[in-house]
Amino acid sequence: MKSHNLISFIIPGLLFAGAVQAETASQDIPTALSITGKISSASESCRVTLSQESLYFTMNADEVIYQGNDATQPQIVTITIKDGDVNHSTCSQAVLDGHIAVKFVGEADNADGTALANEYALQNDAATGVGIGFFKEDHSPVAVNKDVLKVNTVGPVTNEGTLKFGVQPVRLTNQTITGGRISASATVEIERL
């Protein structure tokens, strides 16, 4: 008899708990996740290498060009696009067909957003009003995180895609420049066109 009374309390309690849980679940709003992509074999992959992975600048403030102007004293870096698998030339063919470009990705400046921001900005000895600009081989500016540079040259001996670009400090738009340290970093991404 006592166990029957205990069950009569447990069963309504479970039903009430289930009703509360059901009500909580009815307030949830599901959403869909759309996933697309392509799985490529190693023979279709491309690798990026740089002729220099570290640059050092020493300039006077009056030598620093204005953001958006053409480069005057850029340091030149060569990008090489290589096939991921040495037994294939899929990437080289993609370069020849105009399907490979590169983009420079990093923290953009707080002026026009086209140059890299100074990572030393919060340090006492940081330069202010300065960013790091990227430039095409003809010295015209390239906007970080936005513009892409098409790789369209393949070396006759190496069968590798190459592209040259320049890097130079720039005076940020509507900001006062002061001397000090500057540092920035970017990732060179392959863009398939």
JOCOR-V595797 format. One record per residue. N is the residue number from 1. PHI is phi in radians with two decimals (999 if undefined). D_FIRST is the distance of its C-alpha to the first C-alpha in Angstrom with 1 decimal. Layout:
<<N & PHI & D_FIRST> <N & PHI & D_FIRST>>
This chain:
<<1 & 999 & 0.0> <2 & -1.12 & 3.8> <3 & -1.20 & 5.4> <4 & -1.14 & 5.0> <5 & -1.16 & 6.4> <6 & -1.13 & 8.7> <7 & -1.13 & 9.9> <8 & -1.15 & 10.7> <9 & -1.48 & 12.9> <10 & -1.22 & 14.4> <11 & -1.07 & 15.6> <12 & -1.10 & 17.5> <13 & -1.12 & 18.8> <14 & -1.15 & 20.3> <15 & -1.09 & 21.7> <16 & -1.13 & 23.3> <17 & -1.10 & 24.8> <18 & -1.12 & 26.1> <19 & -1.14 & 27.7> <20 & -1.15 & 29.4> <21 & -1.13 & 30.7> <22 & -1.12 & 32.0> <23 & -1.17 & 33.8> <24 & -1.10 & 35.4> <25 & -1.12 & 36.6> <26 & -1.22 & 38.2> <27 & -1.50 & 40.6> <28 & -1.24 & 42.0> <29 & -2.08 & 45.3> <30 & -1.34 & 46.3> <31 & -2.45 & 50.0> <32 & -1.79 & 52.1> <33 & -1.97 & 54.1> <34 & -1.72 & 57.4> <35 & -2.18 & 58.8> <36 & -2.35 & 62.3> <37 & 2.86 & 64.8> <38 & -2.55 & 66.9> <39 & -1.69 & 66.5> <40 & -1.92 & 70.0> <41 & -1.39 & 71.3> <42 & -1.03 & 73.0> <43 & -1.23 & 76.3> <44 & -1.75 & 75.8> <45 & -1.47 & 75.0> <46 & -2.15 & 77.5> <47 & -2.07 & 78.0> <48 & -1.88 & 79.6> <49 & -2.24 & 81.9> <50 & -2.05 & 84.0> <51 & -1.18 & 87.5> <52 & -2.44 & 86.4> <53 & -1.90 & 82.9> <54 & -2.56 & 84.1> <55 & -2.15 & 86.7> <56 & -2.30 & 88.4> <57 & -2.07 & 90.3> <58 & -2.30 & 92.8> <59 & -2.44 & 94.3> <60 & -1.44 & 95.8> <61 & -1.00 & 94.0> <62 & -1.30 & 97.0> <63 & -1.56 & 96.7> <64 & -1.33 & 93.2> <65 & -1.31 & 93.3> <66 & -1.36 & 91.5> <67 & -0.97 & 88.3> <68 & 1.68 & 89.1> <69 & -1.44 & 92.6> <70 & -1.21 & 93.9> <71 & -1.16 & 93.7> <72 & -2.03 & 96.8> <73 & -2.38 & 95.9> <74 & -1.32 & 92.9> <75 & -1.55 & 91.9> <76 & -1.63 & 91.6> <77 & -2.16 & 88.7> <78 & -1.82 & 88.7> <79 & -1.64 & 85.4> <80 & -2.05 & 85.3> <81 & -1.84 & 82.9> <82 & -2.01 & 82.4> <83 & -1.20 & 80.7> <84 & -1.18 & 77.4> <85 & -2.12 & 78.5> <86 & -1.12 & 82.1> <87 & -1.56 & 82.5> <88 & -2.25 & 82.0> <89 & -2.25 & 83.8> <90 & -1.07 & 81.2> <91 & -1.17 & 81.2> <92 & -1.04 & 85.0> <93 & -1.17 & 85.2> <94 & -1.09 & 82.7> <95 & -1.10 & 85.1> <96 & -1.04 & 88.1> <97 & -1.43 & 86.3> <98 & 1.35 & 85.5> <99 & -1.83 & 81.7> <100 & -2.15 & 81.2> <101 & -2.44 & 81.3> <102 & -2.19 & 80.1> <103 & -2.30 & 78.5> <104 & -1.71 & 78.4> <105 & -2.08 & 75.0> <106 & -3.10 & 74.3> <107 & -1.25 & 73.8> <108 & -1.37 & 76.2> <109 & -1.18 & 78.3> <110 & -1.67 & 77.6> <111 & -1.79 & 80.9> <112 & -1.53 & 81.5> <113 & 1.31 & 78.7> <114 & -1.84 & 81.1> <115 & -2.02 & 81.7> <116 & -1.34 & 79.4> <117 & -1.30 & 78.3> <118 & -1.33 & 79.5> <119 & -1.23 & 76.6> <120 & -1.52 & 78.3> <121 & -0.86 & 78.2> <122 & -1.64 & 76.2> <123 & -1.51 & 78.3> <124 & -1.12 & 81.1> <125 & -1.74 & 83.8> <126 & -1.41 & 82.7> <127 & -1.25 & 85.2> <128 & -2.09 & 84.3> <129 & 1.26 & 85.1> <130 & -2.26 & 85.3> <131 & -2.34 & 83.4> <132 & -1.96 & 84.1> <133 & -1.68 & 85.5> <134 & -1.97 & 85.6> <135 & -2.45 & 88.6> <136 & -1.21 & 89.8> <137 & -1.08 & 92.8> <138 & -1.47 & 95.1> <139 & 1.37 & 93.7> <140 & -1.37 & 91.9> <141 & -1.23 & 88.5> <142 & -2.16 & 85.1> <143 & -1.41 & 82.0> <144 & -1.14 & 79.1> <145 & 1.15 & 75.8> <146 & -2.23 & 77.6> <147 & -1.28 & 80.9> <148 & -2.09 & 81.2> <149 & -1.92 & 84.3> <150 & -1.31 & 85.0> <151 & -1.61 & 86.0> <152 & -2.33 & 88.8> <153 & -2.02 & 91.0> <154 & -2.10 & 90.6> <155 & -1.13 & 92.9> <156 & -1.17 & 95.2> <157 & -1.58 & 94.8> <158 & -1.45 & 91.3> <159 & 1.03 & 89.7> <160 & -2.07 & 87.5> <161 & -1.29 & 87.0> <162 & -2.34 & 88.4> <163 & -2.70 & 88.5> <164 & -1.85 & 90.0> <165 & -2.49 & 88.7> <166 & -2.01 & 89.7> <167 & -2.33 & 87.9> <168 & -2.76 & 89.3> <169 & -1.07 & 88.2> <170 & -2.27 & 88.3> <171 & -1.42 & 88.7> <172 & -1.23 & 85.7> <173 & -1.01 & 86.6> <174 & 1.04 & 87.0> <175 & -2.22 & 86.2> <176 & -1.50 & 88.5> <177 & -1.62 & 89.1> <178 & -2.28 & 89.1> <179 & -1.21 & 89.8> <180 & 2.73 & 87.2> <181 & -1.46 & 84.9> <182 & -2.43 & 83.4> <183 & -2.64 & 80.9> <184 & -2.74 & 79.0> <185 & -2.49 & 77.4> <186 & -2.41 & 76.9> <187 & -1.80 & 75.3> <188 & -1.68 & 77.6> <189 & -1.79 & 75.5> <190 & -1.50 & 76.6> <191 & -1.96 & 76.4> <192 & -1.67 & 76.7> <193 & -1.70 & 78.6>>
